[in-house]
Amino acid sequence: MINNEDKGHMRLAIRLATESVHKGGGPFGAVIVKEGKIVAASSNRVTLDNDPTAHAEVCAIREACKKLNTFDLSGCVLYASCEPCPMCLASMYWAHISRYYYANDKEDAKAIDFDDAFIYSEFALSPEKRSMPREQMLHDEAIVTFQEWTKKDDKIEY
Amino acid sequence: MINNEDKGHMRLAIRLATESVHKGGGPFGAVIVKEGKIVAASSNRVTLDNDPTAHAEVCAIREACKKLNTFDLSGCVLYASCEPCPMCLASMYWAHISRYYYANDKEDAKAIDFDDAFIYSEFALSPEKRSMPREQMLHDEAIVTFQEWTKKDDKIEY
């Protein structure tokens, strides 16, 4: 059930998206809320920071983790002015975001020439059919690192 | 065709992954190369920086973009000590990485309890079947931001 608090948080995400258009960033905003309180709010900073990973959701996750001093945002709710792209959605899984709301969707993003739908369609293909070529190599050398990780007693898992 | 230069770059990614285990980070490394020259090299910094988005590939992309002063890494090759997770793969699409090599794969990562395979399996489900609940809201308000974006003459697209 969407309530007035949810609407307030989403309107902030939308306002950040609109302000970003005026400032020269991408038209996206995101807000992260924990126990009813806003812990992070960011717009897209890709072109402003020359950082292709600086989508609003990723920036908000980084900001929330810094503020809460943790890499685990379990219990947090994310409000995104647009449906998260695969990078952002996966980052939300890694951060253990509990649920999310979105306003515009990936078809809207596609209509204004963002690659979200293209990347989702690439993910739906088997790796050898994707447009980005890849090849496995030196597996026998790299697996040793994972064996060291397994043996390590004091590792911090995430 | 994998040549000795490729092997050298991958061995650096693997060395960074191993050093990361010793330093308290995750067992992953990544190297980005442009025209034969290394432009960025990073290990996983999730637990060291309290940043769930600080996978080796994402850190290397950020570093390469900073160094080259661009958000577009077209022509760059990425060497990852482990098959990129969905977040990293999508960030590589956004950055226009041209191709990539990997050593360990997502099944190896799963075997040492990393969530890569789980997130890939979530992506294969339709959104309503995924474990992270979501809901669309305020679409009519958010679409106005995209209309403003469309009308803006001096926007920087990416």
HADDOCK unambig.tbl for C-alpha pairs under 7 A between the chains (distance, minus, plus):
assign (segid A and resid 14 and name CA) (segid B and resid 142 and name CA) 5.76 0.50 0.50
assign (segid A and resid 17 and name CA) (segid B and resid 145 and name CA) 6.71 0.50 0.50
assign (segid A and resid 18 and name CA) (segid B and resid 145 and name CA) 5.22 0.50 0.50
assign (segid A and resid 21 and name CA) (segid B and resid 149 and name CA) 6.20 0.50 0.50
assign (segid A and resid 24 and name CA) (segid B and resid 155 and name CA) 6.52 0.50 0.50
assign (segid A and resid 27 and name CA) (segid B and resid 145 and name CA) 6.48 0.50 0.50
assign (segid A and resid 27 and name CA) (segid B and resid 146 and name CA) 6.53 0.50 0.50
assign (segid A and resid 27 and name CA) (segid B and resid 149 and name CA) 6.56 0.50 0.50
assign (segid A and resid 47 and name CA) (segid B and resid 71 and name CA) 6.85 0.50 0.50
assign (segid A and resid 47 and name CA) (segid B and resid 156 and name CA) 6.95 0.50 0.50
assign (segid A and resid 50 and name CA) (segid B and resid 65 and name CA) 6.30 0.50 0.50
assign (segid A and resid 50 and name CA) (segid B and resid 66 and name CA) 6.79 0.50 0.50
assign (segid A and resid 50 and name CA) (segid B and resid 69 and name CA) 6.56 0.50 0.50
assign (segid A and resid 50 and name CA) (segid B and resid 70 and name CA) 5.26 0.50 0.50
assign (segid A and resid 50 and name CA) (segid B and resid 71 and name CA) 4.56 0.50 0.50
assign (segid A and resid 51 and name CA) (segid B and resid 62 and name CA) 5.83 0.50 0.50
assign (segid A and resid 51 and name CA) (segid B and resid 65 and name CA) 6.35 0.50 0.50
assign (segid A and resid 51 and name CA) (segid B and resid 71 and name CA) 5.34 0.50 0.50
assign (segid A and resid 52 and name CA) (segid B and resid 71 and name CA) 5.28 0.50 0.50
assign (segid A and resid 52 and name CA) (segid B and resid 91 and name CA) 6.97 0.50 0.50
assign (segid A and resid 52 and name CA) (segid B and resid 94 and name CA) 5.95 0.50 0.50
assign (segid A and resid 52 and name CA) (segid B and resid 95 and name CA) 5.55 0.50 0.50
assign (segid A and resid 53 and name CA) (segid B and resid 91 and name CA) 5.90 0.50 0.50
assign (segid A and resid 62 and name CA) (segid B and resid 51 and name CA) 5.83 0.50 0.50
assign (segid A and resid 65 and name CA) (segid B and resid 50 and name CA) 6.30 0.50 0.50
assign (segid A and resid 65 and name CA) (segid B and resid 51 and name CA) 6.36 0.50 0.50
assign (segid A and resid 66 and name CA) (segid B and resid 50 and name CA) 6.81 0.50 0.50
assign (segid A and resid 69 and name CA) (segid B and resid 50 and name CA) 6.59 0.50 0.50
assign (segid A and resid 70 and name CA) (segid B and resid 50 and name CA) 5.28 0.50 0.50
assign (segid A and resid 71 and name CA) (segid B and resid 47 and name CA) 6.84 0.50 0.50
assign (segid A and resid 71 and name CA) (segid B and resid 50 and name CA) 4.56 0.50 0.50
assign (segid A and resid 71 and name CA) (segid B and resid 51 and name CA) 5.35 0.50 0.50
assign (segid A and resid 71 and name CA) (segid B and resid 52 and name CA) 5.29 0.50 0.50
assign (segid A and resid 81 and name CA) (segid B and resid 142 and name CA) 6.35 0.50 0.50
assign (segid A and resid 86 and name CA) (segid B and resid 86 and name CA) 6.85 0.50 0.50
assign (segid A and resid 86 and name CA) (segid B and resid 87 and name CA) 6.54 0.50 0.50
assign (segid A and resid 86 and name CA) (segid B and resid 90 and name CA) 5.99 0.50 0.50
assign (segid A and resid 87 and name CA) (segid B and resid 86 and name CA) 6.53 0.50 0.50
assign (segid A and resid 87 and name CA) (segid B and resid 87 and name CA) 4.15 0.50 0.50
assign (segid A and resid 87 and name CA) (segid B and resid 88 and name CA) 6.86 0.50 0.50
assign (segid A and resid 87 and name CA) (segid B and resid 90 and name CA) 4.86 0.50 0.50
assign (segid A and resid 87 and name CA) (segid B and resid 91 and name CA) 5.82 0.50 0.50
assign (segid A and resid 88 and name CA) (segid B and resid 87 and name CA) 6.85 0.50 0.50
assign (segid A and resid 90 and name CA) (segid B and resid 86 and name CA) 6.00 0.50 0.50
assign (segid A and resid 90 and name CA) (segid B and resid 87 and name CA) 4.87 0.50 0.50
assign (segid A and resid 90 and name CA) (segid B and resid 119 and name CA) 6.76 0.50 0.50
assign (segid A and resid 91 and name CA) (segid B and resid 52 and name CA) 6.97 0.50 0.50
assign (segid A and resid 91 and name CA) (segid B and resid 53 and name CA) 5.91 0.50 0.50
assign (segid A and resid 91 and name CA) (segid B and resid 87 and name CA) 5.82 0.50 0.50
assign (segid A and resid 94 and name CA) (segid B and resid 52 and name CA) 5.95 0.50 0.50
assign (segid A and resid 95 and name CA) (segid B and resid 52 and name CA) 5.56 0.50 0.50
assign (segid A and resid 98 and name CA) (segid B and resid 132 and name CA) 6.36 0.50 0.50
assign (segid A and resid 99 and name CA) (segid B and resid 132 and name CA) 5.53 0.50 0.50
assign (segid A and resid 99 and name CA) (segid B and resid 133 and name CA) 5.00 0.50 0.50
assign (segid A and resid 99 and name CA) (segid B and resid 134 and name CA) 5.79 0.50 0.50
assign (segid A and resid 100 and name CA) (segid B and resid 133 and name CA) 6.58 0.50 0.50
assign (segid A and resid 100 and name CA) (segid B and resid 134 and name CA) 4.87 0.50 0.50
assign (segid A and resid 100 and name CA) (segid B and resid 135 and name CA) 6.80 0.50 0.50
assign (segid A and resid 101 and name CA) (segid B and resid 134 and name CA) 5.43 0.50 0.50
assign (segid A and resid 101 and name CA) (segid B and resid 135 and name CA) 4.93 0.50 0.50
assign (segid A and resid 101 and name CA) (segid B and resid 136 and name CA) 5.66 0.50 0.50
assign (segid A and resid 101 and name CA) (segid B and resid 137 and name CA) 6.80 0.50 0.50
assign (segid A and resid 102 and name CA) (segid B and resid 135 and name CA) 6.46 0.50 0.50
assign (segid A and resid 102 and name CA) (segid B and resid 136 and name CA) 4.90 0.50 0.50
assign (segid A and resid 102 and name CA) (segid B and resid 137 and name CA) 6.14 0.50 0.50
assign (segid A and resid 103 and name CA) (segid B and resid 136 and name CA) 5.40 0.50 0.50
assign (segid A and resid 103 and name CA) (segid B and resid 137 and name CA) 5.04 0.50 0.50
assign (segid A and resid 103 and name CA) (segid B and resid 138 and name CA) 5.40 0.50 0.50
assign (segid A and resid 103 and name CA) (segid B and resid 139 and name CA) 4.48 0.50 0.50
assign (segid A and resid 103 and name CA) (segid B and resid 142 and name CA) 5.89 0.50 0.50
assign (segid A and resid 104 and name CA) (segid B and resid 139 and name CA) 5.33 0.50 0.50
assign (segid A and resid 104 and name CA) (segid B and resid 142 and name CA) 5.91 0.50 0.50
assign (segid A and resid 104 and name CA) (segid B and resid 143 and name CA) 6.09 0.50 0.50
assign (segid A and resid 112 and name CA) (segid B and resid 150 and name CA) 6.76 0.50 0.50
assign (segid A and resid 119 and name CA) (segid B and resid 90 and name CA) 6.75 0.50 0.50
assign (segid A and resid 132 and name CA) (segid B and resid 98 and name CA) 6.36 0.50 0.50
assign (segid A and resid 132 and name CA) (segid B and resid 99 and name CA) 5.52 0.50 0.50
assign (segid A and resid 133 and name CA) (segid B and resid 99 and name CA) 5.00 0.50 0.50
assign (segid A and resid 133 and name CA) (segid B and resid 100 and name CA) 6.57 0.50 0.50
assign (segid A and resid 134 and name CA) (segid B and resid 99 and name CA) 5.79 0.50 0.50
assign (segid A and resid 134 and name CA) (segid B and resid 100 and name CA) 4.88 0.50 0.50
assign (segid A and resid 134 and name CA) (segid B and resid 101 and name CA) 5.44 0.50 0.50
assign (segid A and resid 135 and name CA) (segid B and resid 100 and name CA) 6.81 0.50 0.50
assign (segid A and resid 135 and name CA) (segid B and resid 101 and name CA) 4.94 0.50 0.50
assign (segid A and resid 135 and name CA) (segid B and resid 102 and name CA) 6.46 0.50 0.50
assign (segid A and resid 136 and name CA) (segid B and resid 101 and name CA) 5.66 0.50 0.50
assign (segid A and resid 136 and name CA) (segid B and resid 102 and name CA) 4.90 0.50 0.50
assign (segid A and resid 136 and name CA) (segid B and resid 103 and name CA) 5.38 0.50 0.50
assign (segid A and resid 137 and name CA) (segid B and resid 101 and name CA) 6.81 0.50 0.50
assign (segid A and resid 137 and name CA) (segid B and resid 102 and name CA) 6.14 0.50 0.50
assign (segid A and resid 137 and name CA) (segid B and resid 103 and name CA) 5.02 0.50 0.50
assign (segid A and resid 138 and name CA) (segid B and resid 103 and name CA) 5.40 0.50 0.50
assign (segid A and resid 139 and name CA) (segid B and resid 103 and name CA) 4.46 0.50 0.50
assign (segid A and resid 139 and name CA) (segid B and resid 104 and name CA) 5.32 0.50 0.50
assign (segid A and resid 142 and name CA) (segid B and resid 14 and name CA) 5.76 0.50 0.50
assign (segid A and resid 142 and name CA) (segid B and resid 81 and name CA) 6.36 0.50 0.50
assign (segid A and resid 142 and name CA) (segid B and resid 103 and name CA) 5.91 0.50 0.50
assign (segid A and resid 142 and name CA) (segid B and resid 104 and name CA) 5.92 0.50 0.50
assign (segid A and resid 143 and name CA) (segid B and resid 104 and name CA) 6.08 0.50 0.50
assign (segid A and resid 145 and name CA) (segid B and resid 17 and name CA) 6.72 0.50 0.50
assign (segid A and resid 145 and name CA) (segid B and resid 18 and name CA) 5.22 0.50 0.50
assign (segid A and resid 145 and name CA) (segid B and resid 27 and name CA) 6.46 0.50 0.50
assign (segid A and resid 146 and name CA) (segid B and resid 27 and name CA) 6.52 0.50 0.50
assign (segid A and resid 149 and name CA) (segid B and resid 21 and name CA) 6.19 0.50 0.50
assign (segid A and resid 149 and name CA) (segid B and resid 27 and name CA) 6.57 0.50 0.50
assign (segid A and resid 150 and name CA) (segid B and resid 112 and name CA) 6.74 0.50 0.50
assign (segid A and resid 155 and name CA) (segid B and resid 24 and name CA) 6.51 0.50 0.50
assign (segid A and resid 156 and name CA) (segid B and resid 47 and name CA) 6.99 0.50 0.50
